[in-house]
Amino acid sequence: MSAARVYVDTNVIIHYLHPASERGEQKAKALFLDIEQSKYVGIVSDFCRLEYLVYIKDELAMASSGNVTKKDIDLGMCDFP
């Protein structure tokens, strides 16, 4: 029997890479651990990638008074699954 496919939502990725709460971080880590252990097949959509890109751009803009370069965004995307 093959593992169930699950779509990984943007908020899970954000909690995993940029934890704001311990509970959210723990749940995200548990899901990714299940995926690593082949309990699930994790699917990340192109739309999810776009949402994360917007999140990164917003975070960088707030940290740098609105000045965000392509290089900044590329660096921010390097950890994206």
N, C-alpha and C positions, 0 to 999 in steps of 0.2 A: 504494500500500500504506500502510495507516495504522500509526501507531506502536503498539508493544505497551503494554498497560496494566500498571503495576506498583503494588503496594500498598506504601506507604512505612510501615515499622514505626516504633514509638515510639522505639526506641533510635537509629535514624538521625536522627530529628528532634532528640533530645537531644544527640547528637554534633555536629550542625550548629549548634544554638543555644547549647549549653553545653559546648564542647569540653573533654574531660578528658585526651585523648591526641591527639597529632599524627596518628597513623595513622587513628584513628576520624574525626577532623575532615576529613582529606583525602578519605577514602572517601565521607563524607556530602556534602561539597562537590561531589565528582565526580558523584554521583548527581543532586543538584539541578541541576547545570550541564547534565547530559544531559536532564533534564526541561525546563529552560528552552530548550534548543536543539531541543526536540520530538523527541528520539530515543525518548523514552518519554512516556506520559501518566501522571502521578503521581496515585495515589488515596490519600487519607487517610480512614480509616474513623472512624465515631463512637466506636468502642471505643478507637482510637488517641488520639483527642482526650481521652477520659476518662482513659486511662493517663497522658497528659502532664499533665493537670490534677492528678492525684494526685502526680505527680513535683514539680510546682511547689509544691503545698501543703506537701509534706514538706520541700522545700528552704527555703521561707519559714518554716516552723515551726522548723526547726533554727537559722535565722539570727535569729529573733525570740523565742526562748524559748517557742514554742508559740502565740503570739498572731498569728493570721492572719485578716485581714478579707476580705470579699468584694472590696473595692477592691484589696487586695493581689493577690488571685488574678486579677482582671480585668486588672491591669497585667502580671502574669506571663504571661498568655495572649495579650497583644497581638501577639507575634511568631509565634504558632503559624500554620502554613500553612493 
